[in-house]
Amino acid sequence: MRPSPLKGVCIHVRRLVAPSDEEFSGVLRVMRIAFAKDPILQLVLAGDLTAARVDGLHACYIRSGLIEGNGEVWVAEAERSDTPGKREIVGQAMWLAPGGQFIADERGQEAVGWAAYAPVMGDKQERWFLDYYLTRFAEMWARCLPSPGEQWSSTYRLSKLSVLPEHQDLGVASLLVRPVLERGLRAGIRILGQATNERSLRVYERVGARVLDTADFWPLLPGGGQPAEDGPGAVRIWAVELNPGELERHAHWTRAPTNGSAVAKPRELVNVVSLD
């Protein structure tokens, strides 16, 4: 791994519980910057990536992850040697826990504050998102888990993973996801995620994940017509699975941390890695 450009920086990883307004805003900032060119975000918001639309949607996802028993939100914080004690959120991982759902019903929508956000998205785009996108997304996972009685909601699902550009390719993402991977290994629970572009797909494959299926999503037609599933503008999602057993045998997870690398084995609650 290439030497880190971030000298004198320690990365702290912890689960976010009852975040302050500043912490919540810090997570939103990371997601806004990291997903600025994400094709699925552009599809979901019909290309209108104003701050209100982007932050409002991401805030709903974060609230879903913060609901006890429904999900988890983990953050990576950078602490510089010249400003000890001062930390900046530079990465986040949002999981849905076994049995957890994102706005699966009216109760779920209420829990994440969807009613306040829906007018920002707009009626036609909201109906596309709820009735078409989320339904098609669930159908993709249903194809991946054909065993009788097995449902994608019984797994850990990595819903959102993002790291600020200057902290990418340093192992910060691995630190963010490892606590849940280790828990899945101990409990025998499957770990699922999704790639929304070729780059993220290559990252998943590089750390030992396998592709289970793909699904293409089409935008609304001009004027708000239903998606034409043979027309232009489709965006692909890859359904992937990371076998927790890879933690014990794949080189990415088993190698010892080196200078300039944030690849390590964090404890369940917090980990500190120096990027010297």
C-alpha positions in Angstrom: 0.0 0.0 0.0 1.3 3.4 -0.9 2.6 5.7 1.9 -0.1 7.8 3.5 -0.1 11.5 2.7 -1.7 12.1 6.1 1.2 12.2 8.5 0.6 12.4 12.2 -3.1 11.4 12.0 -4.8 8.8 14.1 -8.1 7.2 13.0 -10.6 6.4 15.8 -13.6 4.1 14.9 -16.6 3.9 17.1 -20.3 3.2 16.9 -22.4 6.4 16.9 -25.2 6.5 19.5 -27.4 9.5 20.3 -25.3 11.8 18.1 -25.0 15.5 18.8 -26.1 17.9 16.1 -22.5 18.5 15.3 -21.8 14.8 14.9 -25.0 14.3 12.8 -23.9 17.2 10.5 -20.4 15.6 10.3 -21.8 12.4 9.0 -24.0 14.2 6.5 -21.0 16.2 5.2 -19.0 13.0 4.6 -21.9 11.4 2.7 -22.6 14.6 0.7 -18.9 14.8 -0.5 -18.3 11.1 -1.0 -21.6 10.5 -2.9 -21.4 13.6 -5.0 -21.0 11.6 -8.2 -22.8 8.4 -7.2 -25.0 7.3 -10.1 -27.7 5.8 -7.8 -28.0 9.1 -5.9 -28.3 11.0 -9.1 -31.0 8.5 -10.3 -32.9 8.6 -7.0 -33.0 12.4 -7.0 -33.5 12.8 -10.7 -30.2 14.6 -11.1 -31.2 17.5 -8.8 -28.5 17.2 -6.1 -29.2 20.3 -4.1 -28.1 20.3 -0.5 -31.7 20.0 0.8 -32.5 17.0 -1.4 -29.2 15.2 -0.7 -28.8 15.9 3.0 -32.6 15.3 3.6 -32.4 11.8 2.0 -29.2 10.9 3.8 -30.6 12.1 7.1 -33.5 9.6 6.7 -31.0 6.8 6.2 -28.9 7.9 9.2 -32.0 8.0 11.4 -33.0 4.6 10.3 -29.5 3.3 11.2 -29.7 4.9 14.6 -32.9 3.2 15.7 -31.9 0.6 18.3 -32.5 -2.9 16.9 -33.0 -1.7 13.4 -29.5 -0.6 12.4 -26.1 0.8 13.4 -24.0 3.8 12.3 -20.2 3.7 12.7 -17.9 6.6 12.2 -14.2 7.1 11.6 -12.7 10.2 13.2 -9.3 11.7 12.3 -7.3 13.2 15.1 -4.1 15.1 14.1 -1.0 15.2 16.3 -0.9 19.0 16.2 -4.5 19.3 17.5 -4.8 16.5 20.1 -8.3 15.9 21.3 -9.9 17.4 18.3 -11.6 14.9 16.0 -13.2 15.2 12.5 -15.6 12.6 11.1 -14.0 11.4 7.9 -16.0 8.2 7.2 -19.2 6.4 8.0 -20.8 3.0 7.7 -24.5 2.5 8.1 -25.9 -1.0 8.6 -29.3 -2.5 8.7 -29.3 -5.2 11.4 -31.1 -8.6 11.1 -34.8 -7.8 11.0 -34.1 -4.1 10.3 -35.7 -2.2 7.4 -35.6 1.2 5.8 -39.1 2.8 5.7 -40.8 -0.5 5.1 -44.1 0.8 6.3 -45.8 3.9 7.7 -44.3 3.4 11.1 -40.8 3.2 9.5 -41.4 6.4 7.5 -42.5 8.2 10.7 -39.4 7.0 12.6 -37.0 8.5 10.0 -39.0 11.7 9.4 -40.0 10.9 5.9 -43.1 13.1 5.9 -41.0 16.2 6.3 -38.6 15.1 3.5 -41.2 13.8 0.9 -42.2 17.3 -0.3 -38.5 18.1 -1.0 -38.2 15.0 -3.2 -41.5 15.7 -5.0 -44.6 13.6 -5.3 -43.8 11.8 -8.6 -40.2 11.1 -7.6 -41.3 9.9 -4.2 -43.7 7.4 -5.6 -41.0 6.2 -8.0 -38.6 5.7 -5.0 -41.1 4.0 -2.7 -43.1 1.9 -5.3 -40.5 1.2 -7.9 -36.9 1.6 -6.6 -37.3 0.0 -3.1 -39.5 -2.8 -4.4 -37.1 -3.6 -7.2 -34.2 -3.5 -4.7 -36.0 -6.0 -2.5 -36.7 -8.3 -5.5 -33.0 -8.3 -6.3 -32.2 -9.6 -2.8 -35.0 -12.1 -2.9 -33.3 -13.7 -6.0 -30.0 -13.9 -4.1 -31.4 -15.8 -1.1 -33.6 -18.5 -2.6 -33.3 -20.9 0.3 -36.7 -21.6 2.0 -37.2 -19.4 5.0 -34.1 -17.3 4.3 -34.7 -13.6 3.8 -32.4 -10.7 3.1 -33.8 -9.0 6.2 -32.3 -11.7 8.3 -28.8 -10.6 7.4 -26.5 -7.7 8.1 -26.8 -5.3 5.2 -24.3 -2.5 4.6 -26.6 0.2 3.4 -24.2 3.2 3.1 -20.4 3.3 3.3 -18.4 6.5 2.6 -15.0 8.0 3.3 -13.8 11.5 2.4 -11.6 11.5 -0.7 -8.4 12.4 1.1 -8.8 9.4 3.4 -9.7 6.8 0.8 -7.4 3.9 -0.1 -5.9 3.9 3.4 -8.0 1.1 4.9 -10.4 3.4 6.7 -13.4 1.7 5.1 -12.1 -1.7 6.3 -11.9 -0.3 9.8 -15.5 0.9 9.6 -17.0 -2.4 8.5 -14.8 -4.8 10.5 -16.7 -4.8 13.8 -19.9 -6.0 12.2 -18.0 -8.5 10.0 -16.5 -10.0 13.2 -19.9 -10.1 14.8 -21.3 -11.9 11.8 -18.5 -14.4 11.9 -19.2 -15.2 15.5 -23.0 -15.4 15.0 -23.0 -17.1 11.6 -25.0 -14.3 10.0 -24.6 -13.4 6.4 -23.1 -10.0 5.4 -24.6 -8.3 2.3 -23.8 -5.1 0.6 -24.2 -3.4 -2.8 -21.9 -1.7 -5.3 -23.3 1.2 -7.3 -20.4 1.6 -9.7 -17.5 -0.3 -11.2 -14.9 1.2 -8.8 -16.8 0.1 -5.7 -17.4 -3.3 -7.2 -13.6 -3.7 -7.7 -13.1 -2.8 -4.1 -15.6 -5.3 -2.9 -14.0 -8.0 -5.0 -10.5 -7.1 -3.9 -11.4 -7.7 -0.2 -13.0 -11.1 -0.9 -16.6 -10.4 -1.7 -18.5 -12.2 -4.4 -21.2 -10.9 -6.7 -24.6 -12.6 -6.1 -26.8 -10.8 -8.7 -27.3 -7.5 -10.5 -30.3 -5.3 -11.1 -30.8 -2.4 -13.4 -33.0 0.6 -12.4 -34.6 3.0 -14.9 -35.6 6.6 -14.2 -39.1 8.0 -14.6 -40.0 9.0 -18.2 -40.2 12.7 -19.0 -43.5 13.9 -17.6 -43.5 11.4 -14.8 -44.4 8.2 -16.7 -43.4 4.8 -15.3 -39.9 3.6 -16.0 -39.3 2.2 -19.4 -37.2 -0.9 -18.7 -35.8 -1.1 -22.2 -35.0 2.5 -22.6 -31.9 4.6 -21.9 -30.6 5.9 -18.5 -30.5 2.6 -16.6 -28.2 2.4 -13.5 -26.9 -1.0 -12.3 -26.5 -2.2 -8.7 -24.4 -5.3 -7.9 -25.6 -7.4 -4.9 -22.5 -8.7 -3.1 -21.8 -10.9 -0.1 -18.7 -10.9 2.1 -18.2 -14.2 3.8 -17.2 -13.4 7.4 -14.8 -16.3 7.1 -12.7 -14.2 4.7 -11.6 -12.3 7.9 -9.6 -15.4 8.8 -8.1 -16.3 5.4 -8.1 -13.4 3.0 -4.8 -11.4 2.8 -6.6 -8.0 3.0 -7.9 -8.8 6.4 -5.1 -11.0 7.9 -2.1 -8.9 7.1 -0.5 -6.9 9.9 -1.0 -3.1 9.8 1.9 -1.1 8.4 2.9 2.5 8.3 0.5 4.4 6.0 -2.2 1.8 6.4 -5.4 1.9 8.5 -6.0 -1.8 8.0 -6.1 -3.4 11.4 -8.3 -5.4 13.7 -10.5 -2.9 15.7 -12.1 -3.8 19.0 -15.9 -3.8 19.1 -16.3 -0.3 20.3 -13.3 1.7 19.4 -10.0 1.5 17.6 -7.1 3.8 17.1 -4.7 3.5 14.2 -1.9 5.9 13.4 -1.3 7.0 9.8 2.3 8.0 10.4 
